[in-house]
Amino acid sequence: ADHRLRGNTEESVPRHPAYLNVGRGNHARVWYLEMARGCPFRCSYCELGWAWKYRLQDTSWLLSQIDGIDRLQSRKVSLFAPDEASHPGYGDILERIHQRRLTTSFGSMRLDVILKKNLPFKSNMLIRVALDGLTEKTRFQTGRKIRDEEVYEYFRFMADRGHRNFKVFMVFGYPWESTSDFDDWEALWERISRIPVRTNARVRMKFTPLIPQPSTPLGDCEPQYRAEMINRIKCWFDRVGKPWTRPGWFIHNDGLMSQRSHRLQVMLTRGDENLLLGHEDWRGTETLKGYDVFD
């Protein structure tokens, strides 16, 4: 079945100039620059590849925007793209950022793409990737198609180049998933934790239970929040918070969605304009009792 939405008719990415976000509270002033829209991949749990056509911004134009950034206002740059490494000009863009003595973090949904490119990463950059499957079997079943060996090789590859600051996003709670799948996950990370490092490596890891997206092949799945799997995850974090050797690998719990938040997010995702406009027909329902939807 064709799960794509039909609302997008743009053929190119609008050329919005680099935008300075004025910092408030704990948020720093950051320049924002859009590299791409949509996604080149079609993972069955994510709406980006199904709902929007993949469109790239011209590399030469992006370089001109970086050249025009006022460093006196901010040296931080945030690049908007579903998968930065997939942009054919990303290496040149990153190199220009370094040349102008600007700073940026990195976010890619595909660590296998990173392995295929010799990107000019600074060793102190925060490197963010998504795995979104506890087992190799699940990753292939959802279209992620990243092997366990590639996950291991990615961390070895990056550690050998001096990287010590990582973040990993994980989706779990697929219909076919079992608690025993976490055995595969633990075995994989036991291997990764034995990769030798000269200084401590830190991996921030965020687990999110599946929130079925209406425009995806998994959109009709019944959302699950299984206590057994949540307990496995929490116990694992307790065990791996400190490294086996020093220097070694520290694994940090960077977020595990609560059942309350998961239930609310699922409801909002499935809602229509009546929900978003705040109509009385849902405000008093048992489902939302006690929630402030607009927190």
CORRAPE-V6401 format. One record per backbone hydrogen bond with DSSP energy under -1.0 kcal/mol. CO is the residue of the C=O (numbers start at 1). NH is the residue of the N-H. E is the energy in kcal/mol with one decimal. If there is no record, write none. Layout:
((CO,NH,E) (CO,NH,E))
//
This chain:
((14,16,-1.8) (19,32,-3.2) (21,30,-1.3) (24,27,-2.2) (30,21,-3.2) (31,78,-3.4) (32,19,-2.5) (33,80,-3.0) (35,57,-3.0) (37,55,-2.6) (43,46,-1.3) (44,218,-1.6) (47,51,-3.0) (48,52,-1.6) (55,37,-2.4) (58,62,-2.0) (59,63,-2.5) (60,64,-1.8) (61,65,-1.8) (62,66,-2.1) (63,67,-2.2) (64,68,-1.1) (66,69,-1.3) (70,73,-1.0) (70,74,-1.4) (75,103,-3.1) (76,31,-2.7) (78,33,-2.2) (80,35,-3.5) (80,36,-1.3) (83,86,-1.2) (84,87,-1.5) (87,90,-2.0) (89,93,-2.4) (90,94,-2.9) (91,95,-2.1) (92,96,-2.1) (93,97,-1.9) (94,98,-2.1) (95,99,-2.5) (96,100,-2.0) (97,102,-2.6) (98,101,-1.8) (103,77,-2.6) (106,128,-1.6) (107,84,-1.4) (110,114,-1.1) (111,115,-1.7) (114,117,-1.2) (117,119,-1.2) (119,121,-2.2) (122,125,-1.9) (126,106,-2.0) (127,167,-2.5) (128,108,-2.9) (129,169,-2.2) (135,139,-2.1) (136,140,-2.0) (137,141,-2.2) (138,142,-1.9) (139,144,-2.1) (139,145,-1.8) (142,44,-3.1) (147,151,-1.7) (148,152,-2.4) (149,153,-2.5) (150,154,-2.4) (151,155,-1.8) (152,156,-2.2) (153,157,-3.1) (154,158,-2.6) (155,159,-2.4) (156,160,-2.4) (158,163,-2.2) (159,162,-1.8) (164,202,-2.8) (165,127,-2.2) (166,204,-2.6) (167,129,-2.4) (168,206,-2.7) (169,131,-2.7) (170,208,-2.7) (172,210,-2.9) (174,177,-1.5) (178,181,-1.8) (179,182,-1.7) (180,183,-1.7) (181,185,-1.3) (182,186,-2.5) (183,187,-2.2) (184,188,-2.2) (185,189,-2.2) (186,190,-1.8) (187,191,-1.6) (188,192,-2.1) (189,193,-2.3) (191,194,-1.2) (192,195,-1.9) (201,250,-3.2) (202,166,-2.7) (203,252,-2.9) (204,168,-2.9) (205,254,-3.0) (206,170,-2.5) (207,257,-1.3) (208,172,-1.7) (213,216,-2.0) (216,219,-1.9) (218,221,-1.6) (226,230,-2.1) (227,231,-2.4) (228,232,-1.8) (229,233,-2.3) (230,234,-2.4) (231,235,-2.5) (232,236,-2.1) (233,237,-2.3) (234,238,-1.9) (235,239,-1.5) (236,240,-2.1) (240,251,-1.6) (248,201,-2.7) (250,203,-2.9) (252,205,-2.6) (255,207,-2.4) (258,262,-2.5) (259,263,-2.5) (260,264,-1.9) (261,265,-2.7) (262,266,-2.4) (263,267,-1.9) (264,268,-2.5) (265,269,-2.3) (266,270,-1.8) (272,276,-1.8) (273,277,-2.3) (274,279,-2.1) (279,282,-1.5) (279,283,-1.1) (282,285,-1.4) (288,291,-2.7) (292,295,-1.7))
//
